[in-house]
Amino acid sequence: MKLKSFTTKQGKNVPLTKIAIFVGPNNTGKSQTLRDIRERLENGQKSKPVIIDSFEFDAPSSIEDFYSGLEIKDSIHNIGYKTVFGIKSDLLSKDSMELHIPSLESDFQINKSYNYILGNITKYRVANLDSSTRLNLVLSTSSFNPNLDMPSNLIQSLFLDENNELLLIKAFKSAFDMDIKLDYSELISLCLRVGKELPKIPEDPQQACKITQFLQKIDTQGDGFKSFVGIILGLLFSKDRIILLDEPEAFLHPAQARFLGKWIIDNSDLFQGQLLICTHNSNFLSGVLSSDKKVDIFRLNRHDNITEYNLLPPNATDNLSKSPILSSQRVIEGIFHKGVVVCEADADRAVYQSVASVEHMSNQEILFIHSHNKQTHKDVAKLLVEAKIPVALIVDIDIFNGDTDLKNILEILGDNLENVDLLEKRKVIAASVNKISENEILEHVKNEIRLFLEQLERGEHTLNGAKSAYKRIEKEFTSWKDVKDKGIIGLSSDIQPTAIALINDLKAKGIFVVPVGELEGWMDLGTKKKNKWIIPALNKIHSRGCSPELRDFIKEVLAFF
């Protein structure tokens, strides 16, 4: 059975393939999506989905598809009826129901769909692998006679399938560097034994029990072992079911979550059911992306109580996780955040993130990263936009100096018609700054050189310090020096209203220009050298000494999302 698509209550159709992964921030509807699907399959039209309005299932090829794999016997209660036995969505609970097969066949000829059996047979066509359910799937169980009965749980199913046991053994060893083996030596029960290095166990139960009685059962082990094994077995044995896997990363360490993500996709051809996954973990997603096989990934965004499903382009997440620019940062985590703020340098990121953390406790849903410089702002923004992640950028005021950097960012963010007006305003501001006379610039340079020589005479510089001071003097040769140091007030009074208007217009697009010029302009700490300014600035922020202007600036950035 396969869910072909569903339609949200806002009329958005979401097509599904064999595997779909739902990602996004907290409280966007990932888990609720799985609950809506499960409740429709279990309760039919009586269900009350929260997000989904309607469901479309692939049409069955024959009437036998309805009850294939189920145990069917003549009813002892109703003449002409059959009793259908199945296992419910927890993959543990036995269940049965009465069916009039001729009526079912008649209805099938009229309406070849699953719709009229939703809530009865379909409750045996869904597997609910949430974090609590899968812990119970691997516990010791009673034995059974395979000649008389069908397996009623995953451990009994494993008893009949040596190939799947070998797959489990290999996966468990790779994830935990531990051995695992099915033990049937107690005869009346079946269990899984685990150990760092299990001894060779004879096939003969009489001989095996002398060894296995001293080995650990998985029942007494941690939730990580049980959850992992529950997922593996649930996927391998859920034939013709829609498998709902919620938070597969639960109870697992990062490396184990990455391995599980890759293992699931690499082995997806072995699964005989459709797989729908919700995850909030970058390690699991990194494992998924490291597989050579591609799957559909939906980023969920929620606005005004409406959940949006955005299918990510095939290469969007790959590019995001493998970008050389972002290789030193865990940018893939942005998929699970409400939005991402891109700063110019790591020092900028550290300061702005600290303000958000100390002054605005709601910042936990926002990820701060840096792009190394303003020239690569556009590249980082492009990766995030392609991955359907809301993005804001913080840029120094000298972005108004040239046309290229601002134009490139605006093109990535869209709305090119409005961009023309914004770029015209930038041009007016740049022209005003660039008309400063050469004599004025030279006067600034002479003053800086005079101060530099006095410092050298007093022995205030090492060689490296002198080199840094010399580089700062070089910056005096630009007409933008005053604007970079002072921000808006460094502009001529007649052009300041234009700059303020442009800055406000850019905020609406998610571009936040630093009104005080650059990072060091937010707080006067006795130096403008970033490497000497940054530590005192962070200390002041964490001691609640942040300037009101900086606090309000970050408040606006966070409010954008």
C-alpha positions in Angstrom: 0.0 0.0 0.0 1.3 3.4 -0.9 0.2 7.0 -0.2 0.5 8.7 -3.5 -0.1 12.3 -2.2 -2.1 14.3 0.3 -3.6 17.8 0.2 -3.4 20.2 3.0 -6.3 22.2 4.3 -5.0 25.2 2.3 -5.3 23.2 -0.9 -1.6 22.5 -1.4 -0.9 19.1 -2.9 2.1 17.2 -1.6 3.2 14.3 -3.9 5.1 11.4 -2.2 7.4 8.7 -3.5 8.7 5.5 -1.8 10.7 7.6 0.7 10.0 11.1 1.9 11.7 12.9 4.7 10.1 15.9 6.5 12.5 18.4 8.1 12.2 21.8 9.6 12.1 23.8 12.9 10.2 22.7 15.9 6.4 23.1 15.9 6.0 23.2 12.2 3.9 20.0 11.9 6.4 17.2 11.1 5.2 14.8 13.7 1.6 15.9 13.2 1.8 15.0 9.5 2.6 11.4 10.5 -0.2 11.4 13.1 -2.7 12.6 10.5 -1.7 9.8 8.1 -1.8 7.1 10.8 -5.2 8.2 12.2 -6.8 8.1 8.7 -5.5 4.6 8.1 -6.6 3.4 11.5 -9.9 5.2 11.9 -10.9 6.0 8.3 -13.4 8.9 7.9 -13.9 9.1 11.7 -10.4 10.6 12.0 -9.9 14.3 12.4 -6.6 15.3 10.8 -5.1 18.6 11.9 -3.0 19.6 8.8 -4.1 17.2 6.0 -7.5 17.6 4.3 -7.5 14.6 1.9 -5.4 11.6 1.0 -4.8 9.8 -2.4 -3.6 6.2 -2.3 -2.3 4.2 -5.3 -5.1 2.1 -6.7 -4.7 -1.6 -5.8 -4.1 -3.9 -8.8 -6.4 -6.6 -7.6 -8.8 -7.4 -4.7 -6.2 -9.7 -3.2 -4.1 -6.6 -2.5 -6.5 -5.7 0.2 -5.8 -8.7 2.4 -2.5 -10.2 1.1 -0.3 -11.3 3.9 -3.1 -11.4 6.4 -4.5 -14.6 8.0 -8.1 -15.2 6.9 -10.4 -17.9 8.4 -14.1 -18.7 8.2 -16.0 -16.7 10.8 -17.4 -18.7 13.8 -19.8 -15.8 14.5 -21.4 -14.9 11.1 -22.3 -17.2 8.2 -20.7 -16.1 4.9 -18.2 -13.8 6.7 -14.5 -14.2 7.1 -12.4 -13.3 10.1 -9.3 -11.4 9.2 -6.4 -11.5 11.6 -3.7 -8.8 11.6 -1.1 -6.9 13.6 -1.9 -3.3 14.4 0.4 -0.3 13.7 2.5 -0.9 16.9 3.7 -4.1 15.2 2.8 -6.0 18.5 -0.9 -6.0 19.1 -2.9 -8.8 17.5 -6.3 -7.8 16.1 -9.1 -9.3 14.1 -12.2 -8.1 12.2 -15.2 -9.6 10.4 -15.4 -9.1 6.6 -18.0 -10.1 4.0 -15.6 -10.9 1.1 -18.2 -10.9 -1.7 -19.3 -7.4 -0.7 -15.7 -6.3 -0.7 -15.2 -7.8 -4.2 -18.3 -6.1 -5.5 -17.3 -2.7 -4.2 -13.8 -3.2 -5.7 -15.3 -3.7 -9.2 -17.1 -0.3 -8.8 -14.4 1.7 -7.1 -10.9 0.3 -7.4 -9.4 2.3 -4.5 -8.6 1.9 -0.9 -10.9 4.7 0.2 -13.8 2.4 1.3 -11.7 0.2 3.4 -9.9 3.0 5.3 -10.2 2.3 9.0 -10.7 -1.4 8.8 -8.1 -3.4 6.7 -5.9 -0.4 6.4 -5.1 -0.4 10.1 -2.9 -3.5 9.3 -1.2 -1.5 6.5 0.6 1.1 8.7 3.6 0.8 10.9 4.1 3.4 13.6 7.8 3.5 14.5 7.8 6.4 17.0 10.4 6.7 19.7 8.4 4.9 22.4 6.8 2.2 20.3 10.1 0.8 18.8 11.6 0.3 22.3 9.0 -2.5 22.9 9.5 -4.2 19.5 12.8 -5.9 20.5 11.9 -7.2 24.0 11.8 -11.0 24.7 8.7 -12.7 23.4 7.0 -16.1 23.5 8.0 -18.7 21.0 5.5 -20.0 18.4 5.0 -22.9 16.0 5.7 -21.6 12.5 3.8 -24.6 11.0 0.6 -23.6 12.7 0.8 -19.8 13.3 2.0 -16.7 11.6 4.5 -14.5 13.4 2.8 -11.9 15.7 5.8 -9.7 16.2 9.2 -8.8 14.8 11.3 -11.2 16.9 9.1 -14.1 15.8 9.5 -12.9 12.2 13.3 -12.7 12.6 13.2 -16.4 13.7 12.1 -17.3 10.1 14.5 -15.0 8.2 18.2 -15.7 8.4 19.0 -13.0 5.7 17.4 -10.2 7.7 19.2 -11.4 10.9 22.5 -11.2 9.0 21.6 -7.6 7.9 20.8 -6.7 11.5 24.1 -8.3 12.8 26.2 -6.3 10.3 24.3 -3.0 10.9 24.5 -3.3 14.7 28.3 -4.1 14.5 28.9 -1.0 12.3 26.9 1.3 14.6 28.0 0.2 18.0 30.9 -2.2 17.5 28.9 -4.8 19.4 27.6 -8.3 18.5 23.9 -9.2 18.4 22.2 -12.5 17.9 18.7 -14.1 18.0 18.5 -16.6 20.8 15.9 -19.4 20.7 17.7 -21.8 23.1 15.1 -21.2 25.9 12.5 -22.9 23.6 9.5 -21.2 25.2 10.8 -17.8 24.4 12.8 -15.8 21.9 15.2 -12.9 22.7 18.1 -10.9 21.4 21.5 -11.3 23.0 24.1 -8.6 22.8 27.8 -8.4 23.8 31.1 -6.9 22.8 32.2 -10.2 21.3 29.7 -13.0 21.5 31.1 -16.6 21.6 30.2 -19.1 19.0 26.7 -20.4 19.9 25.7 -24.0 18.8 22.6 -24.4 16.7 21.4 -27.1 19.1 19.3 -25.4 21.8 20.3 -28.0 24.4 23.9 -27.1 23.9 23.3 -23.4 23.2 21.4 -22.7 26.5 24.5 -23.6 28.5 26.2 -20.5 26.9 23.4 -18.1 26.3 22.2 -18.1 29.9 25.3 -16.0 30.8 24.8 -13.5 27.9 23.1 -10.1 28.2 19.6 -9.7 26.8 18.8 -6.5 24.9 15.9 -6.1 27.3 18.4 -4.8 30.0 20.3 -2.6 27.6 20.1 1.1 26.9 17.4 2.8 24.8 19.9 3.4 22.0 20.4 -0.3 21.3 16.6 -1.0 21.5 15.6 2.0 19.3 18.2 1.2 16.6 17.2 -2.5 16.4 13.5 -1.7 16.5 14.0 0.6 13.5 16.1 -1.9 11.5 13.6 -4.8 12.1 10.6 -2.5 11.6 11.9 -1.5 8.2 12.9 -5.0 7.1 9.6 -6.7 8.1 7.0 -4.1 7.4 5.7 -5.6 4.1 3.1 -3.6 2.2 2.8 -1.1 5.0 3.2 2.7 5.1 6.0 3.1 7.7 5.9 6.2 9.8 9.3 6.8 11.4 9.4 9.7 13.8 12.7 11.0 15.2 14.9 8.0 14.3 17.9 9.8 15.9 16.4 9.6 19.4 18.7 7.9 21.9 21.6 7.7 19.4 25.0 9.4 19.5 25.8 11.7 16.5 28.0 9.0 14.7 25.3 6.4 15.2 22.6 8.8 13.9 24.7 9.5 10.8 25.2 5.7 10.2 21.5 5.0 10.6 20.6 7.7 8.1 23.0 6.4 5.5 22.0 2.7 6.2 18.3 3.4 5.7 18.8 5.1 2.3 21.5 2.6 1.1 19.2 -0.4 2.0 15.9 1.2 0.9 15.5 -1.3 -2.0 15.1 -4.1 0.7 12.1 -2.4 2.3 8.7 -3.7 1.0 6.8 -0.6 2.2 6.6 3.1 1.8 8.8 5.1 4.3 7.9 8.5 5.7 10.4 10.0 8.1 10.3 13.0 10.4 13.7 14.2 11.8 15.1 17.2 13.7 18.7 16.1 13.6 21.5 17.2 11.4 23.6 14.1 12.0 20.8 11.8 10.8 20.3 14.1 7.7 24.0 14.2 7.0 23.9 10.4 6.8 21.0 10.5 4.4 22.8 13.0 2.2 26.0 10.9 2.2 24.2 8.0 0.4 24.5 7.8 -3.4 20.7 7.4 -3.6 18.5 10.5 -3.6 15.3 10.8 -1.7 12.6 13.5 -1.5 13.2 16.0 1.4 10.5 18.4 2.4 11.3 21.5 4.5 8.3 22.5 6.6 7.7 26.2 7.4 4.8 27.4 9.5 3.3 30.9 9.3 0.0 32.1 10.8 -0.9 28.6 11.9 -0.4 27.3 8.3 2.1 24.5 7.5 3.9 24.7 4.1 5.6 21.7 2.5 8.6 22.8 0.4 10.2 20.1 -1.7 13.9 20.8 -1.8 15.6 20.7 -5.2 17.8 17.5 -5.5 21.1 19.3 -5.1 20.1 22.0 -2.6 20.9 20.1 0.6 24.0 18.5 -1.0 25.3 22.0 -1.9 24.5 23.3 1.6 26.3 20.4 3.4 29.3 20.3 1.1 30.0 24.0 0.3 33.7 24.8 0.7 32.8 28.3 2.0 30.8 26.8 4.9 32.9 23.7 5.5 34.0 24.9 9.0 30.4 25.5 10.2 27.5 23.1 10.8 25.3 25.0 8.3 23.2 21.9 7.6 21.6 22.6 11.0 20.0 25.6 9.4 17.4 23.2 7.9 16.1 22.7 11.5 16.0 26.4 12.4 13.4 29.0 11.9 15.9 31.0 10.0 19.6 31.7 9.4 21.4 35.0 10.0 24.5 35.4 7.8 27.3 37.8 9.1 30.4 39.0 7.3 33.1 37.5 9.6 33.3 35.1 12.5 33.9 38.0 14.9 30.6 39.6 13.7 28.8 36.3 14.2 30.1 35.8 17.7 29.0 39.3 18.8 25.6 39.3 17.1 24.8 35.7 18.3 25.9 36.7 21.9 23.5 39.6 21.9 20.7 37.4 20.6 21.4 34.8 23.3 21.9 37.2 26.2 19.3 39.9 25.4 16.7 37.9 23.5 16.1 34.4 24.8 13.9 33.6 21.8 17.0 33.3 19.6 17.3 29.5 20.0 15.4 28.9 16.8 17.8 31.2 14.8 21.2 30.0 13.6 24.0 32.6 13.2 26.8 31.8 10.6 29.4 33.8 8.7 30.3 34.0 5.0 34.0 35.1 5.6 33.5 38.4 3.7 30.8 40.5 2.0 31.8 39.3 -1.5 30.6 35.7 -0.6 27.4 36.9 1.2 25.6 36.2 -2.1 26.9 32.6 -2.4 25.8 31.7 1.2 22.4 33.4 0.7 21.9 31.4 -2.5 22.5 28.1 -0.8 20.1 28.9 2.0 17.4 30.2 -0.4 17.6 27.1 -2.6 17.1 25.0 0.6 13.9 27.0 1.4 15.5 28.3 4.6 14.5 31.9 5.5 17.6 34.1 5.6 18.7 37.5 6.8 22.0 39.1 6.2 24.0 41.7 8.3 26.3 43.8 6.3 28.6 46.8 7.0 27.6 50.2 5.6 30.3 50.2 3.0 28.2 47.8 1.0 26.8 51.1 -0.5 30.3 51.8 -1.9 30.0 49.6 -4.9 27.1 48.4 -7.1 28.0 44.7 -7.4 27.8 43.3 -3.8 24.3 44.7 -3.0 23.0 44.0 -6.5 24.1 40.3 -6.2 22.4 39.9 -2.9 19.2 41.5 -4.0 19.1 39.3 -7.1 19.3 36.2 -4.9 16.5 37.4 -2.7 14.2 38.2 -5.7 11.8 41.0 -6.6 14.1 42.6 -9.3 11.7 45.4 -10.3 11.9 46.9 -6.8 15.6 46.4 -6.8 16.1 49.1 -9.5 14.9 51.8 -7.1 17.0 50.5 -4.2 20.1 50.4 -6.4 19.5 54.0 -7.5 19.4 55.2 -3.9 22.7 53.4 -3.3 24.2 55.2 -6.3 23.2 58.6 -4.9 24.7 57.8 -1.5 28.0 56.5 -3.1 28.2 59.6 -5.3 27.9 61.8 -2.3 30.6 60.1 -0.4 33.0 59.8 -3.4 32.9 63.6 -4.1 35.0 64.3 -1.0 38.0 66.2 -2.3 41.5 64.7 -2.5 42.8 67.5 -0.2 40.4 66.4 2.5 41.6 62.8 2.2 45.2 63.8 2.2 44.7 65.9 5.4 43.3 62.8 7.1 46.3 60.8 6.0 48.8 63.4 7.2 47.2 63.4 10.7 47.4 59.6 10.9 51.0 59.5 9.7 51.9 62.2 12.3 50.3 60.1 15.1 52.0 56.9 13.8 55.5 58.5 13.8 55.0 59.8 17.4 54.0 56.3 18.5 57.2 54.9 16.9 59.3 57.5 18.6 57.8 56.4 22.0 58.5 52.8 21.2 54.8 51.8 21.4 54.9 49.3 18.4 56.5 46.0 17.8 57.2 45.2 14.2 53.9 43.4 13.7 52.1 46.2 15.5 53.7 48.8 13.2 52.6 46.7 10.2 49.0 46.7 11.4 49.1 50.5 12.1 50.5 51.0 8.6 47.7 49.1 7.1 45.2 51.2 9.0 46.8 54.3 7.6 46.3 52.9 4.1 42.6 52.8 4.7 42.6 56.6 5.2 43.2 56.9 1.4 39.5 56.0 0.8 36.7 58.5 1.0 34.6 55.9 2.9 36.8 55.9 6.0 34.6 58.4 7.9 31.4 56.5 6.9 32.9 53.2 7.9 34.0 54.6 11.3 30.9 56.7 12.1 28.1 55.1 10.1 25.1 57.2 9.0 26.4 60.3 10.8 29.6 60.1 8.8 27.5 61.0 5.7 26.8 64.6 4.7 23.6 65.8 6.4 21.8 66.2 3.0 22.3 62.5 2.1 21.5 61.0 5.5 17.7 60.8 4.9 18.3 58.9 1.7 20.6 56.4 3.5 18.1 56.0 6.3 15.3 55.3 3.8 17.4 52.8 1.9 18.4 51.0 5.1 14.7 50.7 6.1 13.8 49.4 2.7 16.5 46.7 2.8 15.3 45.5 6.2 12.0 44.4 4.7 14.0 42.1 2.4 16.2 40.7 5.2 19.3 42.8 4.6 20.3 44.6 7.7 22.9 47.4 7.2 24.9 48.3 10.3 23.9 51.9 10.9 27.0 52.7 12.9 29.3 51.6 10.0 30.8 48.4 11.2 30.9 46.0 14.1 33.3 48.0 16.2 31.1 51.1 16.0 28.4 49.6 18.4 30.5 50.1 21.5 33.4 52.5 22.4 35.9 50.2 24.1 39.0 52.3 23.5 40.2 50.6 20.3 39.0 50.1 16.7 41.2 47.1 16.2 38.9 44.1 15.8 41.2 41.6 17.4 41.6 43.8 20.5 37.9 44.9 20.5 36.2 41.5 20.3 37.0 40.0 23.7 36.1 43.1 25.8 32.9 43.4 23.7 31.9 39.8 24.4 32.6 40.3 28.1 30.5 43.4 28.2 27.6 41.8 26.4 27.6 38.8 28.7 27.7 41.1 31.7 24.5 42.8 30.4 26.4 45.9 29.2 25.3 45.7 25.6 24.4 49.1 24.1 20.7 49.8 23.6 21.3 50.4 19.9 22.9 47.1 19.3 20.2 45.3 21.4 17.5 46.9 19.3 19.3 46.2 16.1 19.4 42.4 16.8 15.8 42.5 18.0 14.8 43.8 14.5 16.9 41.0 12.9 15.2 38.3 14.9 11.8 39.8 14.3 12.3 39.4 10.6 11.7 35.7 11.0 
